[in-house]
Amino acid sequence: MTTPYLDRASVVLFSGGRGGASIARGLLRVPDLGLSVVINGYDNGQSTGALRRYLPGMLGPSDFRKNLLLHLHGDDPRQAALRGVLDHRLPARATRQDLHDLVDGLARSRVYGMLPPHTRAAVVRDLRVMTGMLDGRPGLDLGDCALGNLVFAGAYLRLGRDFNAAIRSCTETFESPARLVNVTGGENAFLVALKKDGRLLADEADIVAPQDPVAISDLFLLDRPITPRRRAVLETLPDEHRRRALARGGAEVSLNPEARDAIVRADLIVYGPGTPHSSLLPSYLTPGIADAIAAGRATAKVFVVNVRDDHDVQGLDARALVDRTLRYLGDPRNERRMVTHVLCHRAGPVRTEGAEGAEGSGELGDCGDGAGARWITADLEDPRRPGVHSGTRTVAALARIVGETSLLGAG
């Protein structure tokens, strides 16, 4: 892959858990490229939701845990052990004793024996913080809980309940070459949505679940989860009153200085693919983020359209999602150039069959302007995984966009 305009570049990728993973992996293969993956912590599903309820004030660690897997490959025994720890799921009826036994096995190298010694020591340290908490205050359902999430939780407790410090600690523990950055200062918040017909989606888990054809119209960040009782009250209100009531309960969040620093210094900003209403759009609601983007040096700010739609985009096409991104960034007419290009998949001839990184159609197709941005098409799909971006193809397209933008700027 030839990426002369990205070599030694600084790139910010707005992402969720897995939607932008193939693009992130492609970027990490570019020589000397510095990658910052900016993520929000509003995940509230299943075992993550149980963990957040058990530790009030903690954001959801799942999407950060998933991004720690970006650089790890199962064919390397050492990396396979790192993956194993992050993705290990406790049994459905796991007890505190089961967790104690697993931690003891890790400490004695009986489990995941190829773990690097420093990683093993750090994982055991943080898991023992978590088991100590559980011994003193039972109540967390450990069934199907990801061990990596418990490592995050232990780091969070050890570091004075500082979520962003826990991210930095786990990034170091698992040797991530990407800089993982929470978009906010770590303030706790809960994601809620309304559909166009006024119906309430009471948490992040509802938002990512299969949807009917009515589009999601509004997102809110609340300072506390919606209880069944409050939900019942909200659902009795007229639509506009419900919207106002949710707006009044807004959480006060701030832009993480690490995120601002990464954005301002970036040569390329990528609004990655994924589940828009949980993974991406909520990040753009962060106060100050648009000012950071506008103040930065990036001349290419590229919105990458999903190859395949997620559940939460019923009734919304790519142009509507770009418009919504601009609205949440406070720039509905794109007067501040929050988005300069929109990159869409277009099936095309493939030069080389086989590998994930096979070159697709070498040229970018120009679809003209829309929402104040240049719309570009290219063959971006992974031939072995339909519906998923090829990291190599997408990064090559991004490099060409950066190159063309640089040449226009120079001219």
N, C-alpha and C positions, 0 to 999 in steps of 0.2 A: 504494500500500500504506500503510495507516494502522497505525502501531506506537507509539502514545503511551507505552507502558510500557517501550519499548526505546530511545527517543530519548535520547542522551547516556549510555546504559548501558555498563557494562563487562561483556563476555561472554567466557567461556572455552569453547572448543569442543575436545573431545578428538576427534582425527581421525587418519586415515591419509593415503594419497596422493590418492585421488580420491573416496572414499566420501562424505565430507562436503562436497565442493567446492561443490555447488549451494547448500547451506545457508549455507556461508561467504560465497558471493557475495551471497546474499540479505541476510545480516547487514551486509555492507559497504555496502549501499544505504541502510541506516537512518541518518538524520541524526546525525552526531557520535557514533556508536557506536564504542567501542573494542573491537576483536576480538583476542584472543590464541588462536592455534591451537596446541594442545599435541600433540606428535607424538613417537613413539619412533623410534630409528634402527636397528632390528634387521633391516631389509630385507637379504636376502642372496642375491637371485636373479641369475642370469646375469651381465650386465656389472657390476652393483653388487657381486655376490659376488667377481668377479675383482678389482675395485678394492680391496675390503677385504682380500683375500689379498695384494695387492701392497703395501698400506700397513698393516701390522699395527698394530692399535690404533685404527683409524678406524672409526667407525660408518657405516651406509649413508646416503648423501645423497639417495636417490631421492625419498622422500616429501616431503622439504623442498623439493626442486627442483619437484615437481609443485604444491606450494602456492604457489610464487612465481608461478604462472600465474593465480592466482585473479582478479587485477584486470586482466588483459591481454586485449584484444579484437583479433581479426584484421582488423577493418575500419579500424583506425587504423594507418597505415604505421609509425609510431614504435613502437607497442605490438606490432605484428606482428613487427618486428625483434627486440624483446626476447623474444617467444615463440619466434622462430626459433632464437635462440642457445640457449635453455634446452632445446628439444626436438630440436635438430639431432642426427642419428645419423650416426656415422662409418660408412663402408662395411664390408661383412662382412670384408674382408681388409685393413683399414686398417693402414698402417705409421706409424712415427714421422715419416717424411718427409711423409706425408699430413697429419698433425696440424700439423707445422711450416708446411706450405704454407697450411693453413687459418688458422692464427694470423697468418701474414704478411698474408693477404688481409684479415683483420679489422683489423689494425694500419693498413693502407693504405686502409681504407674501400672495398675492392673487394667485400667480402662484408657483407651486412646493412648497406647504406649508410645506412639511416635510424636506426641506433643513436644515442642521445644521446652526445655526446662523452665525458662523464664515465663513462658505462657502458662505452663502447668501451675507454677507457683502463684501467678496472678489470678488465674481462674479459681483455684482452690481458696485463695484469700477472700475473694469477693463472694463466692458461694457460701463460705463459712459465716460471713457477715449476714447473709440472707437466712441461713439455717438458724443462726442465733436469734434473729428476729422472729422466725416462725416458732421457735421453742418458747420464747417469751410471750408471744401473742399469736396463737393459732387462729385459723379462720380463712386461709387462702386455699382454694381448691387447686391442687397441683395437677389435676388430670389434664393430660395433653399439653402441658405447659412446655414451651421451648426452653431448653437449658440456657441458651444464650440470653434470653430475656431475664432469667434469674441472675446471670452474671451482671447484666446491666443494673438490675435492681440492687444487687449487693454493692456495686460501685457507687450507685446513687446514695445509698445509706452511708457508706464509708466516707464519702466526700461531702458530708453535711447536707445531704438532700439537694445537691447542685446537679441538675440534669445535664447541663452542658459540660461540666467537669467530668461526669460519668462517660459522656460520648468520647471526650479526649482520651480518657483512661482506656476505654475499650478499643479505640482505634489503635492505640499503642500496643495493647496486649495482643491483638490479632494482626498486627503488622500491616495495616492497611496502607497502600501507597496513595490512596485518595484521601483528601481532607473531607471528612464528614462533618457537616455543619448544620445545627438546628437553626431554623430561620429566625426564631425568637430568642429572647433572653432567658427562656426556660419557664416563663409563667404558665401555670396550668390553665387549660382552656378545653372546652368541649364543643365539638362540631355538630350543628343542627342545620337542617335544610327544610325549605318549603317547596312544594310543587306549584305549578301554575294554577291549579284548582284549589290551592290553599291547604292541601293536606300536609301534615307534619311528618318529617323523617327525623326521629327524635335523637339519633346518634349516628356516628360514623358507620357503624355496622349496618344500619338501615340504608344509608346512602349508597353503599357498595353492593347491596343485595340486588337480585333481579328486580327490574322495574316494569311497571305498565307503561303505555306509550305517552303519558303526560310528562312533560319536561319539568326538570328541577328549575326553579326560577330564582331562588335566593339562598344564600349561605349566611350563617351566623356563628360567631364564636362566643360561647357563653362561659360565665365564670363558675358554673356548677352544672352537673348533669341534670337532665330532666327526669324527675321522679314520675312514677305512674300517676300519682295524684295530680302533679302539676300538668302532666300531659292531658289528663281528663279535663282539667279546667281550660287549658289552651284550646282544646278541640271544641269547646262550646262557644268560643268567641267568633265573631265575624272575621273574615279573612284579614282585613286591614288592621283590626284591633290585635289579632294574633301576631301579625308582623311587627307592630309597634311594641307589643309586650316582649317579644324576643329581642328586639333592638335595645330595649331598656336593660336587658340582662347581660349586655355585652362584657366580655372579659377585656381587661386592659393588658395588652401585650406590647412588647417593644422589640425593635429590630436588634438581633444579636450583633454586637460589634464585629465578631468574626465573620458573620455573613456580609455585613457592610464592607469590610475590608476586602473580602474576596470579590464582591461584585464590582467595587470601584476599580480594582486592579486588573479585572478580567479583560483579555483581548477578544473573547467571544463569550456571549451569553446564550445558552440553549434552554428554551422552555421545553422540557422533555415530554415524551409521551407517558401515558399512564392513566390512572383513574382520575379524571379532571376534578370532580367535586369533592374528593377526599385528599388526594395526594398533591394536587397542583394549585388549583384556584385558591384554597385557603391560605397557602403561603403568600399569595399576592395581596392578601388583605392586611398584611403586616404593616403597621404605620412606618413610614420612612423608607420602605423598600423602593418605591418608584423614584424618590429623590436620589437614592444610591445608584440606581440604574442610569438615571439621567446625568449624574455627575461622573460616571465612569468613562473609561477610555474606549470601551468596546464600540466598534462601528457596525458590527454584525450582531444582531439580537434575533435569533432564529427560533420560531415556533415550529416544532416538529409534530405533525399530525399523526395520530394513531393509525397503524395499518388496519387494525380491527377495532370496532367500537366496544367500549365497556358498558356494563349495565346502566351506569348513571347518566348516559348521554342520550337517552331516548328523546326524540323530538328535536335534537340539536345536530346540525351538520358542522363541518370544519369552520366555516365562516362564522357561525354563531359562537363557537368556542373561542375563536380569536377575538371576536367582539367582546365576549364575556371576560376574557383575560385582560383586555385593555380597560374595561370598565372597572374591574377589581383593582387594577393598578392606578386607577384615578385618571386615566388618559383615554376617555372613550373615543375621541377623534384621532388618536395617535399623533397628536400635535407635538408630543415630547419624544416621539420615535421610540417608544417602548418596544415595538416589534418592527424590525426592518425587513424580515423575510419570513415567509411561511413555506415549509418544506413538506411536500406531500409525496406519498408513494404512487408510482405509476408503473405497472408491470411492463417489462421490456425484455429484449433479448439478453441472454446471459452468455458472456464470452467463455467462461470456464465453469464446467459443472463440478459439483462435488462439495468442496470445502465451504464452511460457513462464510468465509470471507471472500467467496468467489466474486469477481468483478461483475457488476451488472452493466447496464447500458452506460457508457462513459459520459454521456452528455446530460446536462441539466436542461429540462424543458421549461420554458418561460410561459406562465399563464397570465401575465399582466399584473395589474395592481388590484388590490382590494383591501379595505380598511387601512389604507395608507401604507401598506406593505407590499413587497414584491412576492408574488406567488410562484414557487418553483416546484417542478416535479422531477423525480428520478426513480429508478428502480431500487427500492430500499429494503425489500423483503428478504428475509433469510430463506433460501430455497429449501432448507431442510426443516424449517419450522414455520409453517404458514401462519400469518398473522403477527409475526414477530419481526422487528427490525434486524437487519444484518448490521452488526457493528461496523464492519469494514466498509460496506457500501455507504452507510449513513455518514460516517466520519469523512469519507472521501468527498461526499456531496457538501458537507459543512466546510471542508478545506477549500473546495472550489468557490463557495460563496464568499468565504473570507478573502480569498485571493482576488476575486473580482471586485469586492468592496474596497480592498486596499489599493488596487490599481485605479479605481474610479476616484478614490480620495487623493491619490498622488497626482492624478490628472487635473 
